[in-house]
Amino acid sequence: MKQQALKYWQSLKDQEQKLLIVAAVIFAIFVLVMGIFRPLSAAVEDAERDKLRQQELAAWVSSSMDKLKSSAPGAKPMQAGNLSALVNRTRNQYQINISKMQPSDQALRLTIDSVEFNKLIAWLDELSNKYGVKIDSLDLAQDSSPGYVRVSRLLLEN
């Protein structure tokens, strides 16, 4: 096989050999561009878009949390024991599954495995504005599903 290819190459004129060499170089460059550089460039652009979306989400979360923290002036204060009951009663409306609940004197610490972000914000807004619950701290992480978050710590106070 190699001998046949070599014999064919030698049977070509110099001009044809040069033309084939130029065509091979152009083909190699084409393969490099289409097979390596273009996919890498597309991956970089996708990563930049994802980063921008994450930054926008973080800014929106931050501004939403500021609104929630500052927005309970006219709400009614509750008794200590009612906070757990209130959380259990209102979470069902928003389809929020609480994985861990730790009550203390005037506070309640929650952990939520996966929840739709918009439902979480609506629930917290209701707790804050309608019932006067203070959101002391909230630690979020993005979940594997788009639009969902994991709440590692949510501290609610009367």
Backbone as a chain_set.jsonl record, in Angstrom:
{"seq": "MKQQALKYWQSLKDQEQKLLIVAAVIFAIFVLVMGIFRPLSAAVEDAERDKLRQQELAAWVSSSMDKLKSSAPGAKPMQAGNLSALVNRTRNQYQINISKMQPSDQALRLTIDSVEFNKLIAWLDELSNKYGVKIDSLDLAQDSSPGYVRVSRLLLEN", "coords": {"N": [[0.829, -1.19, 0.0], [1.855, 1.275, 0.893], [3.921, 1.445, -0.876], [2.572, 1.654, -3.288], [1.337, 4.149, -3.006], [3.59, 5.787, -2.847], [4.697, 5.318, -5.357], [2.656, 6.37, -6.961], [2.789, 9.053, -6.173], [5.306, 9.771, -7.116], [4.849, 9.538, -9.789], [3.454, 11.765, -10.428], [3.478, 15.098, -11.799], [5.747, 17.83, -11.046], [4.372, 20.22, -10.627], [1.775, 19.28, -10.031], [2.328, 17.888, -7.666], [3.088, 20.006, -5.959], [0.665, 21.38, -5.904], [-0.976, 19.495, -4.59], [0.324, 19.432, -2.102], [-0.117, 22.054, -1.174], [-2.915, 21.95, -1.058], [-3.211, 19.994, 0.938], [-2.104, 21.313, 3.153], [-3.9, 23.454, 3.415], [-6.216, 21.976, 3.956], [-5.477, 20.825, 6.416], [-5.286, 23.111, 8.016], [-7.952, 23.924, 7.895], [-9.206, 21.769, 9.237], [-8.077, 22.11, 11.791], [-9.114, 24.638, 12.498], [-11.94, 24.265, 12.324], [-12.32, 22.015, 13.898], [-11.066, 22.407, 16.358], [-10.446, 25.154, 17.214], [-12.87, 26.61, 16.726], [-14.915, 25.202, 18.271], [-13.779, 25.626, 20.826], [-13.849, 28.409, 21.006], [-16.623, 28.821, 20.932], [-17.32, 27.562, 23.33], [-16.074, 29.233, 25.18], [-17.516, 31.606, 24.762], [-20.072, 30.733, 25.582], [-19.53, 30.235, 28.293], [-18.948, 32.833, 29.154], [-21.452, 34.048, 28.75], [-22.973, 32.562, 30.605], [-21.697, 33.347, 32.96], [-22.337, 36.068, 33.015], [-25.142, 35.882, 33.259], [-25.272, 34.689, 35.789], [-24.142, 36.699, 37.359], [-26.067, 38.705, 37.015], [-28.248, 37.418, 38.209], [-27.286, 37.173, 40.831], [-27.109, 39.88, 41.55], [-29.816, 40.57, 41.396], [-30.881, 38.872, 43.365], [-29.611, 39.934, 45.603], [-30.688, 42.559, 45.654], [-33.379, 41.893, 45.988], [-33.321, 40.656, 48.483], [-32.551, 42.813, 50.062], [-34.85, 44.379, 49.802], [-36.71, 42.662, 51.004], [-35.707, 42.494, 53.618], [-36.008, 45.079, 54.517], [-38.703, 45.568, 54.535], [-40.876, 45.256, 56.483], [-42.466, 47.048, 58.063], [-45.229, 47.671, 58.802], [-46.279, 45.293, 59.655], [-47.716, 42.714, 61.737], [-46.404, 41.741, 64.914], [-45.529, 38.427, 66.011], [-46.26, 35.673, 68.251], [-43.855, 33.569, 69.943], [-44.161, 30.711, 69.602], [-45.751, 30.519, 67.388], [-44.343, 30.871, 65.025], [-43.179, 28.546, 63.852], [-45.526, 27.152, 63.226], [-46.712, 28.967, 61.471], [-44.834, 28.992, 59.368], [-45.023, 26.311, 58.519], [-47.687, 26.291, 57.675], [-47.805, 28.226, 55.626], [-45.887, 27.449, 53.761], [-46.855, 25.387, 52.193], [-48.541, 26.533, 50.282], [-46.738, 27.52, 48.445], [-45.418, 25.342, 47.562], [-43.092, 24.408, 48.914], [-40.625, 22.403, 50.176], [-39.403, 21.737, 53.207], [-36.376, 20.683, 54.461], [-35.08, 20.649, 56.875], [-35.734, 21.881, 60.117], [-35.122, 24.037, 62.704], [-36.143, 25.18, 65.618], [-35.749, 27.975, 67.861], [-35.535, 30.286, 70.661], [-36.75, 32.955, 69.783], [-36.532, 32.55, 67.11], [-36.201, 30.79, 63.956], [-34.573, 28.306, 62.266], [-34.024, 27.241, 58.991], [-33.58, 24.704, 56.464], [-33.524, 24.076, 53.054], [-33.741, 21.805, 50.482], [-34.174, 21.899, 47.583], [-35.668, 24.389, 45.702], [-37.912, 26.347, 43.764], [-36.745, 29.421, 42.705], [-38.27, 31.812, 42.369], [-40.647, 31.16, 43.708], [-39.688, 30.847, 46.287], [-38.878, 33.486, 46.901], [-41.362, 34.799, 46.722], [-42.722, 33.536, 48.83], [-41.114, 34.277, 51.035], [-41.509, 37.01, 50.882], [-44.237, 37.184, 51.493], [-44.205, 36.166, 54.145], [-42.687, 38.155, 55.359], [-43.966, 40.684, 54.765], [-46.746, 40.293, 55.236], [-46.952, 38.903, 57.653], [-45.015, 39.896, 59.342], [-42.562, 38.683, 59.811], [-39.115, 38.578, 60.346], [-36.393, 38.407, 58.198], [-33.469, 37.21, 58.938], [-31.051, 36.044, 58.009], [-29.877, 34.585, 54.941], [-28.696, 31.988, 53.075], [-27.879, 31.043, 49.918], [-27.558, 28.715, 47.189], [-26.965, 27.868, 43.813], [-29.011, 25.453, 42.271], [-28.904, 22.275, 40.522], [-30.895, 22.254, 38.619], [-32.26, 24.585, 36.296], [-33.299, 27.77, 37.457], [-33.797, 26.973, 40.004], [-32.895, 26.825, 43.486], [-30.757, 25.998, 46.282], [-31.239, 26.18, 49.702], [-29.146, 26.709, 52.179], [-29.116, 27.861, 54.649], [-31.589, 29.531, 56.35], [-32.63, 32.005, 58.329], [-35.188, 32.897, 60.318], [-36.928, 35.362, 62.171], [-39.089, 36.467, 64.85]], "CA": [[0.0, 0.0, 0.0], [2.749, 2.43, 0.968], [4.687, 1.465, -2.131], [1.688, 2.152, -4.343], [1.166, 5.588, -2.807], [4.863, 6.419, -3.203], [4.825, 5.215, -6.812], [1.708, 7.332, -7.517], [3.33, 10.392, -5.896], [6.442, 10.01, -8.017], [4.368, 9.63, -11.17], [2.856, 13.09, -10.62], [4.375, 16.177, -12.209], [6.121, 18.724, -9.941], [3.295, 21.182, -10.418], [0.694, 18.564, -9.36], [2.783, 17.608, -6.298], [2.985, 21.261, -5.203], [-0.758, 21.651, -5.725], [-1.459, 18.589, -3.547], [0.901, 19.872, -0.82], [-0.867, 23.247, -0.775], [-4.26, 21.502, -0.683], [-3.097, 19.289, 2.223], [-1.893, 22.327, 4.19], [-5.177, 24.155, 3.583], [-7.122, 21.038, 4.624], [-5.05, 20.701, 7.818], [-5.694, 24.352, 8.686], [-9.413, 23.857, 8.002], [-9.532, 20.816, 10.305], [-7.728, 22.75, 13.064], [-10.057, 25.719, 12.796], [-13.295, 23.752, 12.528], [-12.365, 20.956, 14.902], [-10.498, 22.775, 17.661], [-10.58, 26.559, 17.585], [-14.27, 27.04, 16.754], [-15.598, 24.717, 19.482], [-13.234, 26.306, 22.002], [-14.384, 29.769, 21.006], [-18.034, 28.733, 21.314], [-17.377, 27.23, 24.757], [-15.709, 30.446, 25.921], [-18.667, 32.513, 24.679], [-21.116, 30.186, 26.461], [-19.119, 30.458, 29.68], [-19.103, 34.263, 29.432], [-22.895, 34.297, 28.893], [-23.389, 31.99, 31.889], [-21.158, 34.204, 34.023], [-23.143, 37.289, 33.021], [-26.443, 35.543, 33.836], [-25.092, 34.457, 37.219], [-23.939, 38.003, 37.987], [-27.369, 39.369, 37.042], [-29.05, 36.729, 39.22], [-26.761, 37.545, 42.146], [-27.52, 41.263, 41.812], [-31.252, 40.563, 41.645], [-31.078, 38.254, 44.68], [-29.175, 40.907, 46.597], [-31.677, 43.64, 45.76], [-34.605, 41.313, 46.549], [-33.104, 40.449, 49.912], [-32.601, 44.133, 50.695], [-36.265, 44.758, 49.871], [-37.373, 41.822, 52.001], [-35.241, 42.837, 54.965], [-36.448, 46.415, 54.927], [-40.108, 45.798, 54.223], [-41.892, 44.739, 57.401], [-42.791, 48.032, 59.081], [-46.601, 47.67, 59.284], [-46.744, 43.936, 59.923], [-47.995, 42.42, 63.142], [-45.481, 40.801, 65.517], [-46.139, 37.161, 66.386], [-45.746, 35.008, 69.438], [-42.739, 32.692, 69.614], [-44.556, 29.387, 69.149], [-46.505, 30.577, 66.144], [-43.478, 30.969, 63.853], [-43.115, 27.219, 63.214], [-46.844, 26.857, 62.658], [-46.892, 29.849, 60.319], [-43.979, 28.497, 58.287], [-45.622, 25.07, 58.014], [-48.951, 26.596, 57.017], [-47.631, 29.015, 54.4], [-44.98, 26.818, 52.787], [-47.609, 24.513, 51.295], [-49.04, 27.342, 49.169], [-45.655, 27.762, 47.495], [-44.821, 24.035, 47.267], [-41.736, 24.428, 49.45], [-40.364, 21.268, 51.056], [-38.346, 22.07, 54.157], [-35.692, 19.45, 54.841], [-34.647, 20.727, 58.273], [-36.299, 23.028, 60.823], [-34.592, 24.106, 64.067], [-36.672, 26.334, 66.349], [-35.092, 28.459, 69.082], [-36.393, 31.205, 71.415], [-37.534, 33.851, 68.936], [-36.067, 32.372, 65.737], [-36.393, 29.494, 63.329], [-33.56, 28.083, 61.228], [-34.535, 26.301, 57.999], [-32.768, 24.237, 55.349], [-34.394, 23.626, 51.967], [-32.875, 21.152, 49.494], [-34.342, 22.454, 46.246], [-36.906, 25.16, 45.61], [-37.929, 27.316, 42.681], [-36.302, 30.69, 43.275], [-39.366, 32.787, 42.411], [-41.579, 30.763, 44.767], [-39.028, 31.154, 47.561], [-38.951, 34.936, 47.114], [-42.767, 35.141, 46.99], [-43.024, 33.038, 50.18], [-40.431, 35.147, 51.997], [-42.188, 38.304, 50.827], [-45.478, 37.051, 52.266], [-43.859, 36.056, 55.566], [-42.178, 39.436, 55.82], [-44.933, 41.78, 54.664], [-48.066, 39.982, 55.772], [-46.901, 38.374, 59.015], [-44.012, 40.593, 60.134], [-41.397, 37.843, 60.094], [-37.865, 39.216, 59.929], [-35.434, 37.495, 57.58], [-32.186, 37.604, 59.506], [-29.985, 35.665, 57.075], [-30.26, 33.643, 53.899], [-27.569, 31.492, 52.283], [-28.39, 30.344, 48.741], [-26.645, 28.179, 46.18], [-27.711, 27.456, 42.628], [-29.256, 24.02, 42.166], [-28.576, 21.762, 39.19], [-31.995, 22.601, 37.713], [-32.346, 26.028, 36.072], [-34.354, 28.46, 38.185], [-33.937, 26.403, 41.344], [-31.801, 27.096, 44.418], [-30.699, 25.261, 47.542], [-31.114, 27.096, 50.83], [-28.385, 26.022, 53.225], [-29.508, 28.448, 55.935], [-32.558, 30.624, 56.349], [-32.922, 32.311, 59.724], [-36.369, 33.753, 60.456], [-37.155, 35.828, 63.544], [-40.351, 37.177, 65.106]], "C": [[0.874, 1.254, 0.0], [3.539, 2.565, -0.332], [3.843, 2.031, -3.273], [1.507, 3.66, -4.232], [2.429, 6.33, -3.213], [5.047, 6.42, -4.718], [3.889, 6.227, -7.486], [2.24, 8.753, -7.357], [4.445, 10.729, -6.877], [5.997, 10.13, -9.471], [3.731, 10.993, -11.466], [3.916, 14.095, -11.062], [4.666, 17.056, -10.995], [4.992, 19.7, -9.612], [2.116, 20.524, -9.683], [1.052, 18.256, -7.909], [2.655, 18.862, -5.422], [1.52, 21.603, -4.92], [-1.345, 20.766, -4.616], [-0.92, 18.976, -2.168], [0.141, 21.093, -0.297], [-2.278, 22.856, -0.322], [-4.238, 20.793, 0.674], [-2.907, 20.276, 3.37], [-3.2, 23.075, 4.461], [-6.18, 23.259, 4.311], [-6.765, 20.889, 6.103], [-5.457, 21.943, 8.614], [-7.207, 24.364, 8.892], [-9.837, 22.932, 9.144], [-9.216, 21.421, 11.67], [-8.752, 23.812, 13.452], [-11.433, 25.158, 13.141], [-13.376, 22.74, 13.666], [-11.889, 21.363, 16.277], [-10.836, 24.213, 18.037], [-12.033, 27.022, 17.669], [-15.024, 26.504, 17.959], [-15.08, 25.379, 20.755], [-13.782, 27.721, 22.112], [-15.852, 29.775, 21.426], [-18.176, 28.428, 22.801], [-17.04, 28.447, 25.612], [-16.875, 31.438, 25.91], [-19.807, 32.038, 25.572], [-20.786, 30.439, 27.926], [-19.277, 31.93, 30.065], [-20.585, 34.629, 29.598], [-23.409, 33.764, 30.227], [-22.92, 32.858, 33.05], [-21.993, 35.483, 34.14], [-24.519, 37.027, 33.63], [-26.34, 35.335, 35.338], [-24.881, 35.777, 37.962], [-25.26, 38.77, 38.077], [-28.267, 38.748, 38.104], [-28.59, 37.118, 40.62], [-27.168, 38.973, 42.512], [-29.011, 41.33, 42.127], [-31.566, 39.964, 43.011], [-30.722, 39.247, 45.777], [-30.204, 42.025, 46.764], [-32.995, 43.121, 46.336], [-34.473, 41.11, 48.047], [-33.133, 41.781, 50.659], [-34.048, 44.6, 50.844], [-36.983, 43.965, 50.954], [-36.978, 42.209, 53.419], [-35.807, 44.169, 55.445], [-37.956, 46.597, 54.864], [-41.095, 45.244, 55.238], [-42.354, 45.769, 58.416], [-44.209, 47.923, 59.629], [-47.117, 46.298, 59.659], [-46.89, 43.704, 61.411], [-46.951, 41.466, 63.714], [-46.224, 39.56, 65.989], [-45.577, 36.657, 67.702], [-44.733, 33.962, 69.001], [-43.175, 31.358, 69.025], [-45.239, 29.378, 67.799], [-45.629, 30.586, 64.899], [-43.387, 29.633, 63.118], [-44.432, 26.874, 62.541], [-47.096, 27.698, 61.412], [-46.085, 29.352, 59.122], [-44.584, 27.234, 57.683], [-46.907, 25.329, 57.238], [-48.722, 27.285, 55.665], [-46.762, 28.328, 53.353], [-45.725, 25.953, 51.782], [-48.164, 25.264, 50.09], [-47.997, 27.47, 48.071], [-44.904, 26.483, 47.134], [-43.354, 23.992, 47.674], [-41.598, 23.277, 50.436], [-39.164, 21.586, 51.936], [-37.698, 20.772, 54.618], [-35.255, 19.459, 56.301], [-35.205, 22.004, 58.893], [-35.805, 22.975, 62.265], [-35.139, 25.346, 64.768], [-35.78, 26.694, 67.54], [-36.025, 29.49, 69.715], [-37.311, 32.041, 70.517], [-37.188, 33.664, 67.462], [-36.345, 30.953, 65.255], [-35.367, 29.375, 62.209], [-34.056, 26.972, 60.31], [-33.456, 25.927, 56.999], [-33.728, 23.678, 54.308], [-33.499, 23.07, 50.864], [-32.983, 21.772, 48.103], [-35.692, 23.153, 46.175], [-36.786, 26.115, 44.427], [-37.678, 28.699, 43.278], [-37.453, 31.688, 43.405], [-40.382, 32.457, 43.496], [-40.988, 31.064, 46.141], [-39.15, 32.643, 47.877], [-40.39, 35.356, 47.43], [-43.16, 34.715, 48.406], [-42.389, 33.933, 51.238], [-41.073, 36.532, 52.035], [-43.486, 38.259, 51.636], [-45.183, 36.977, 53.763], [-43.458, 37.415, 56.132], [-43.261, 40.512, 55.858], [-46.259, 41.494, 55.353], [-48.022, 39.599, 57.247], [-45.818, 39.008, 59.885], [-42.807, 39.758, 60.523], [-40.158, 38.542, 59.55], [-36.941, 38.143, 59.358], [-34.054, 37.959, 58.013], [-31.033, 37.247, 58.578], [-30.499, 34.61, 56.111], [-29.017, 33.28, 53.112], [-28.12, 30.621, 51.169], [-27.25, 29.779, 47.917], [-27.499, 27.728, 45.005], [-27.838, 25.936, 42.621], [-28.924, 23.571, 40.745], [-29.676, 22.073, 38.17], [-32.049, 24.117, 37.53], [-33.529, 26.631, 36.823], [-34.571, 27.956, 39.599], [-32.699, 26.712, 42.176], [-31.883, 26.128, 45.594], [-30.486, 26.292, 48.639], [-30.397, 26.338, 51.939], [-28.712, 26.593, 54.602], [-30.447, 29.619, 55.694], [-32.94, 30.837, 57.802], [-34.051, 33.333, 59.774], [-36.543, 34.121, 61.917], [-38.509, 36.508, 63.63], [-40.113, 38.663, 65.094]], "O": [[0.661, 2.174, -0.79], [3.785, 3.67, -0.814], [4.334, 2.787, -4.111], [1.521, 4.368, -5.239], [2.356, 7.381, -3.85], [5.501, 7.41, -5.293], [4.272, 6.869, -8.464], [2.158, 9.562, -8.281], [4.511, 11.841, -7.401], [6.681, 10.748, -10.287], [3.497, 11.332, -12.626], [5.096, 13.957, -10.739], [3.915, 17.032, -10.02], [4.706, 19.962, -8.443], [1.521, 21.146, -8.803], [0.203, 18.347, -7.023], [2.175, 18.792, -4.291], [1.181, 22.06, -3.828], [-2.128, 21.244, -3.795], [-1.634, 18.858, -1.173], [-0.203, 21.157, 0.883], [-2.776, 23.372, 0.679], [-5.155, 20.973, 1.475], [-3.485, 20.097, 4.443], [-3.559, 23.299, 5.617], [-6.911, 23.727, 5.184], [-7.656, 20.833, 6.951], [-5.917, 21.834, 9.751], [-7.687, 24.771, 9.951], [-10.724, 23.274, 9.926], [-9.998, 21.267, 12.608], [-9.198, 23.869, 14.598], [-12.023, 25.543, 14.151], [-14.411, 22.632, 14.324], [-12.263, 20.738, 17.269], [-11.45, 24.454, 19.076], [-12.391, 27.753, 18.592], [-15.718, 27.272, 18.625], [-15.859, 25.663, 21.665], [-14.138, 28.171, 23.201], [-16.274, 30.64, 22.193], [-19.057, 28.976, 23.463], [-17.656, 28.664, 26.655], [-17.185, 32.042, 26.937], [-20.442, 32.848, 26.248], [-21.659, 30.812, 28.709], [-19.695, 32.237, 31.181], [-20.938, 35.419, 30.473], [-24.19, 34.432, 30.905], [-23.66, 33.076, 34.009], [-22.314, 35.92, 35.245], [-25.017, 37.833, 34.416], [-27.223, 35.757, 36.084], [-25.387, 35.952, 39.071], [-25.541, 39.409, 39.091], [-28.969, 39.462, 38.82], [-29.416, 37.365, 41.498], [-27.532, 39.241, 43.657], [-29.424, 42.064, 43.025], [-32.417, 40.48, 43.736], [-31.447, 39.382, 46.763], [-30.549, 42.394, 47.887], [-33.659, 43.831, 47.091], [-35.416, 41.366, 48.796], [-33.677, 41.868, 51.76], [-34.428, 45.148, 51.878], [-37.764, 44.519, 51.727], [-37.821, 42.247, 54.315], [-36.053, 44.357, 56.636], [-38.444, 47.697, 55.122], [-42.145, 44.77, 54.803], [-42.618, 45.397, 59.56], [-44.389, 48.07, 60.838], [-48.303, 46.156, 59.956], [-46.284, 44.39, 62.234], [-46.631, 40.467, 63.07], [-47.406, 39.627, 66.327], [-44.561, 37.146, 68.197], [-44.736, 33.518, 67.852], [-42.601, 30.917, 68.029], [-45.299, 28.342, 67.136], [-46.132, 30.328, 63.805], [-43.505, 29.592, 61.894], [-44.452, 26.366, 61.42], [-47.627, 27.204, 60.418], [-46.592, 29.298, 58.002], [-44.649, 27.104, 56.46], [-47.179, 24.652, 56.247], [-49.378, 26.954, 54.677], [-46.901, 28.612, 52.164], [-45.28, 25.8, 50.644], [-48.252, 24.705, 48.997], [-48.342, 27.524, 46.89], [-43.868, 26.538, 46.472], [-42.488, 23.596, 46.894], [-42.351, 23.18, 51.405], [-38.038, 21.691, 51.449], [-38.378, 19.87, 55.106], [-35.077, 18.399, 56.902], [-35.159, 23.073, 58.283], [-36.036, 21.991, 62.969], [-34.648, 26.451, 64.536], [-35.143, 25.829, 68.141], [-37.196, 29.563, 69.342], [-38.524, 31.835, 70.508], [-37.513, 34.523, 66.642], [-36.674, 30.056, 66.031], [-35.296, 30.225, 61.321], [-34.457, 25.903, 60.771], [-32.546, 26.705, 56.717], [-34.631, 22.907, 54.632], [-32.61, 23.763, 50.367], [-31.965, 22.131, 47.512], [-36.722, 22.586, 46.538], [-35.706, 26.624, 44.128], [-38.331, 29.093, 44.244], [-37.594, 32.338, 44.441], [-40.921, 33.359, 44.137], [-41.702, 31.484, 47.052], [-39.488, 33.013, 49.001], [-40.61, 36.183, 48.314], [-43.854, 35.454, 49.104], [-43.037, 34.305, 52.217], [-41.168, 37.151, 53.095], [-43.793, 39.194, 52.376], [-45.838, 37.65, 54.559], [-43.843, 37.776, 57.245], [-43.445, 41.174, 56.879], [-46.828, 42.38, 55.991], [-48.935, 39.925, 58.006], [-45.72, 38.678, 61.067], [-42.101, 40.097, 61.473], [-40.16, 39.038, 58.424], [-36.738, 37.097, 59.974], [-33.537, 38.963, 57.524], [-30.129, 38.058, 58.377], [-31.42, 33.852, 56.416], [-28.357, 34.15, 52.545], [-28.746, 29.592, 51.423], [-26.13, 30.289, 47.939], [-28.623, 27.262, 45.186], [-26.882, 25.224, 42.929], [-28.691, 24.402, 39.867], [-29.399, 22.144, 36.972], [-31.899, 24.86, 38.501], [-34.626, 26.072, 36.824], [-35.437, 28.46, 40.314], [-31.597, 26.845, 41.644], [-32.923, 25.528, 45.863], [-29.642, 27.179, 48.509], [-30.966, 25.441, 52.561], [-28.599, 25.893, 55.608], [-30.147, 30.552, 54.95], [-33.509, 29.949, 58.435], [-33.9, 34.474, 59.336], [-36.333, 33.291, 62.802], [-39.019, 37.049, 62.649], [-41.048, 39.44, 65.289]]}, "num_chains": 1, "name": "protein.A"}
